[in-house]
Amino acid sequence: MRVLVVEDDDNLRTALDVSLRGAGFAVDAVADLPVADEALFVNAYDCVVFDRMLPAGDSLGYVQYRRQSGWLVPVLFLTARDSTADRVEGLRLGGDYLVKPFEMAELVARVRSLCRLSPGPQARPAVLRRGDVELDAGTREVRRAGVLLTLAPKEFLVLERLMAAGGAPVPRKELIEHAWDRMADPESNVLEVVVRQLRRKLRSAELIETVRGVGYRFAG
């Protein structure tokens, strides 16, 4: 799951970035609306976390403008404003509302819940089943033949994307974009390392096939 964070406070932006990455999300973090607008044009996100008041203006107005053009990605507004009217307006725009100061654990839980509502092409069932492998996006648990597997966050995200493809090959670039952020080097071997670890933990090299010149497919 990929998240965009838009926060102008350097310390809070860094804290959000670190916490969400630690929870297994791929994160892009920017400081203002113009940069966020560019990122949203280039990348697909499952959720966007907006500070309410940014140097370029009120992010609520930006989201309202985007909604008029059919943009449906769930959003989470962070703000010191705690009136009922403010909360209702955020909910009306298809988002959630978290009042500062907040606990980072609650923010991570809110973001994870919103990601599952994402209506774009990256949306997928909460539970994926392929053969005897079951992946639960809500609990972030993976089982094979009923046995719980212990996966690292990147391993979970790569497996999730492969299983969601329904047996179709997934391009290498798409897997990297899904599990890492836009700063990841597409020429590095990080994906190959994760696939090797997944094959070992799934106790089968055949479940994840290499599609030469394309990427990988889940053959379960």
C-alpha positions in Angstrom: 0.0 0.0 0.0 1.4 3.4 -1.0 0.8 6.6 0.9 1.5 10.2 0.2 2.2 12.5 3.2 1.8 16.3 2.7 3.1 18.1 5.8 5.1 21.3 6.0 6.5 20.8 9.5 9.8 19.0 8.9 9.9 17.1 12.2 6.3 15.9 11.9 6.8 15.0 8.3 9.8 12.9 9.2 8.0 11.2 12.1 5.1 10.3 9.8 7.4 9.0 7.1 9.3 6.8 9.6 6.2 5.5 11.4 4.3 4.6 8.2 7.4 2.9 6.7 7.9 1.0 9.9 4.3 -0.2 9.5 5.0 -1.6 6.1 3.7 1.2 3.8 5.5 2.7 0.8 5.7 6.4 1.5 6.3 9.6 -0.4 6.5 12.7 1.9 6.3 16.3 0.6 6.0 19.7 2.2 3.3 21.5 0.2 0.4 21.3 -2.2 2.2 22.0 -5.6 4.7 19.2 -5.0 1.8 16.9 -3.8 -0.1 17.8 -7.0 2.8 16.7 -9.1 3.2 13.5 -7.1 -0.5 12.6 -7.5 -0.2 13.2 -11.3 2.7 10.8 -11.6 1.9 8.1 -9.0 -1.1 6.0 -7.8 -1.7 6.2 -4.0 -4.0 4.2 -1.7 -4.3 7.1 0.7 -3.1 10.7 1.1 -2.4 12.3 4.5 -2.8 16.1 4.4 -1.9 18.6 7.0 -4.9 20.9 6.9 -3.1 24.3 6.7 -0.1 24.4 4.3 1.9 27.2 2.8 0.0 27.2 -0.4 -3.4 27.1 1.3 -6.0 24.9 2.9 -5.7 21.3 1.8 -9.4 20.8 2.3 -10.1 23.2 -0.6 -7.5 21.3 -2.7 -9.2 18.0 -2.1 -12.6 19.5 -2.8 -11.3 20.7 -6.2 -9.9 17.3 -7.0 -13.1 15.6 -6.0 -15.0 17.6 -8.6 -12.9 16.0 -11.3 -13.7 12.5 -10.0 -10.6 11.9 -7.8 -11.7 9.3 -5.2 -8.5 8.4 -3.2 -9.2 8.4 0.6 -7.6 11.2 2.6 -6.7 11.8 6.2 -6.7 15.4 7.4 -4.4 16.4 10.2 -5.3 19.6 12.0 -5.6 21.5 15.3 -9.2 22.4 14.4 -11.5 20.2 16.4 -15.0 21.7 15.7 -17.8 19.4 14.6 -18.2 21.5 11.4 -14.5 20.8 10.5 -14.8 17.1 11.1 -18.1 16.9 9.1 -16.5 18.7 6.2 -13.6 16.3 6.1 -15.8 13.3 6.2 -18.0 14.8 3.4 -15.0 14.9 1.2 -14.4 11.1 1.6 -11.7 11.5 4.2 -11.0 11.0 7.9 -10.0 13.6 10.4 -7.3 13.4 13.1 -6.9 16.2 15.6 -3.4 17.2 16.7 -1.7 16.1 18.9 -2.3 12.5 18.1 -0.8 9.1 18.8 1.2 7.7 15.9 -0.3 4.3 16.4 -3.8 5.7 15.8 -2.7 7.5 12.7 -1.2 4.2 11.3 -4.5 2.4 12.0 -6.5 5.2 10.4 -4.3 5.1 7.3 -4.5 1.3 7.0 -8.3 1.5 7.2 -8.5 4.2 4.6 -6.2 2.2 2.2 -8.7 -0.6 2.2 -11.3 1.8 0.9 -9.2 2.9 -2.1 -11.4 2.6 -5.2 -8.7 2.8 -7.8 -7.3 -0.1 -9.9 -5.0 -0.9 -7.0 -8.1 -1.8 -4.8 -8.3 -5.5 -3.9 -10.2 -7.9 -1.7 -9.4 -7.8 2.0 -8.5 -11.6 1.9 -6.7 -13.1 -1.1 -6.6 -16.8 -1.6 -4.5 -18.6 -4.2 -4.3 -22.4 -3.8 -3.3 -23.1 -0.2 -1.9 -19.6 0.4 -4.1 -17.0 2.1 -3.2 -13.3 2.6 -5.3 -11.1 4.8 -4.7 -7.4 4.0 -6.5 -6.3 7.2 -4.5 -8.3 9.7 -1.4 -8.4 7.5 -1.2 -12.1 8.0 -0.2 -14.8 5.5 -0.9 -18.5 5.9 0.1 -21.5 3.8 -1.9 -24.6 4.4 -3.2 -23.0 7.6 0.3 -22.3 8.9 1.1 -18.7 9.8 4.2 -17.3 8.0 6.3 -14.5 9.4 6.9 -12.0 6.6 8.8 -8.7 6.6 6.8 -5.6 5.4 8.3 -5.6 1.9 7.8 -9.3 1.5 4.1 -8.9 2.4 3.6 -6.1 -0.1 5.3 -7.9 -3.0 3.3 -11.1 -2.3 0.1 -9.1 -2.0 0.6 -7.5 -5.4 1.5 -10.9 -7.0 -1.5 -12.6 -5.5 -3.8 -9.8 -6.5 -2.8 -10.2 -10.2 -4.7 -13.5 -10.3 -1.9 -15.4 -12.0 -1.0 -12.7 -14.5 2.6 -11.6 -14.7 3.4 -8.4 -12.8 6.1 -6.2 -14.2 9.2 -5.7 -12.1 8.7 -1.9 -12.1 5.2 -2.3 -10.9 6.3 -4.5 -7.9 8.9 -2.0 -7.0 6.5 0.9 -7.1 4.0 -1.0 -5.0 6.4 -2.0 -2.2 8.9 0.8 -2.2 8.7 4.6 -2.8 9.6 6.7 -5.7 13.2 7.1 -4.4 13.9 3.4 -4.9 16.5 2.5 -7.5 14.8 0.4 -10.2 18.2 -1.0 -11.2 19.0 -2.4 -7.7 18.5 -6.0 -6.7 16.1 -5.3 -3.8 13.2 -7.0 -5.5 15.2 -10.1 -6.3 16.3 -10.4 -2.7 12.7 -10.1 -1.5 11.5 -12.7 -4.0 14.2 -15.1 -2.9 13.1 -14.7 0.7 9.5 -15.2 -0.2 10.2 -18.4 -2.0 12.1 -19.7 1.0 9.4 -18.8 3.5 6.7 -20.2 1.3 8.8 -23.4 1.1 8.5 -23.4 -2.7 10.4 -21.9 -5.6 7.7 -22.8 -8.0 5.0 -20.6 -6.4 6.6 -17.4 -7.6 7.7 -17.8 -11.2 10.2 -15.6 -13.0 8.7 -14.3 -16.2 11.8 -13.4 -18.3 11.9 -9.9 -19.6 8.8 -8.9 -17.5 8.8 -9.7 -13.8 7.1 -12.3 -11.7 3.9 -14.2 -11.4 2.2 -16.1 -8.6 1.5 -19.6 -9.8 -0.5 -20.9 -6.8 
